[in-house]
Amino acid sequence: MERSVDAVVIGAGHHGLVAAALLADAGWDVAVFDGRPVPGGAVAHRHVDGFVVDEFSSCYPLGMASPVLRDLDLEDHGLTWADHRPALVHVADGTDAEGSVVAATAEDTAVALDADHPGDGDAWLALVSGWRRVREPLIAALLTDWPPVRPGARLLRTLGGSGLLDFARFALLPSDRMGQEWFGGGRARDLLAGNAMHADVSPLAPVSGLMGFIMTMLAQDVGFPAPRGGAGHLAGALAARARAAGAVVHLESPVAGISVTAGRADGVRLADGTTVRARRAVLADVSATALYRALLPADAVPSGLLRRLDRFAWDPPTLKLNLRLDAPMPWRAARAAGATVVHAGHSSRGLVTWHAEIATGRVPARAFALVGQMTTADASRSPAGTESLWAYTHLPRSGPAGAARSLDTLEALFDDLAPGWRALERGRWVQTPADLHAADPNLVDGALGSGTTQLFQQGPWRPLTGLGGPLTHVEGLYLSSAATHPGGGVHGGAGYSAARAALRGARWWSRPVGRATTRAQRWLQRRDPDF
């Protein structure tokens, strides 16, 4: 069998669905193919014993703030957000009777931080004020443009020359240093450090501070919202939006390969043998390794690219524990009981050691976990009086033994911070790194970020030197996953960038520039790296 469309999108993850919707909006005939039985990739949920359990991700502050998702009007296609406050509480150890809180308002957070250390409240309000100044151009730089020339110009107009230099220094700070420069007390520093751990950059490494700043300010600004009724409702709204625009989404239809003719991607081969021709573009919402090592013909991938791909660094594996509880988690820290998300297990300084242990191949003796209390956030997630709760932690690449040990340390952490929780357990679902990978091939070995977010693998080095955006060395082929700028998170940025690049590439006046860019990419990737 053979059919023909303007564009094929490989993968119905949220980036793929965003790209499909935007291309269909432009009048293109778009077909999306995905091997899973439901759309969304790592944005999905299931029903278990009357509980809603998110399979992968849950809370989407970047999604709420994203101009990409906002402009798709997903609320018209069934999405409702649950925005419960306080969004976040950080609990370092069992001696903390309160917890460090990002409260409903910046002023309330400032009061709580000032009680910990006089002056930290004013510092918090100053940080929030700075965030409000840079929020729009900064988010635009992350999610809508690569390279971020126009957002950078907006930042310059907003901050001025010296202000932009100060902000550049601020953005490069390690989270540990940022906490020390801005705050005198432990609670504010813990909030920054805990939020930085949503990425995989060491608290002592550049840009971890920016990660912590963005996530902490989003917690204050938009909260940690979740789709009401389960994460899959966000994916369902994206699929409905793409279909409303005219895209056709094919599920349980895995793609086996991409066809390349005379240096141009011109279609795909499905696992069932069907051939689908792409008149204009192929967009791949897949991992970098899947695209270059599995989907493309071997003779279409230059040796220099493969050498660079050998150096591609994954973020650490993840272990996720999903609990069905007969009552809310019995936290010692009073504020934690009412929070959507709890960062649990270490202070800001303890996180330095925790991260170093993972980086050096050891399972930390004490876990650090991100905990989502989904019924607290959204009462529809489980029967009244119960809690649908998940916790995840990172571990070194140590196989099944490391996963088992990490589960033990996670349970011991709850014993310390919420004694008596075991008596409330009605059921559980443990997802090891291997389980996560099997459920979604983009989560390679349980890596949630599609590759490390450390500075050496960002911007023009993500995923490979010279391929920082969606363009590849193959004409008409665009990488539209978190393997490209800006990386992990549910925000639609990679899908948006890939769709825009494909639309530009199809315009006759853009073709000479596009072809020159492709040739430059091809020349670069043929060369073996010198360093």
Disulfide bonds with the S-S distance in Angstrom:
none
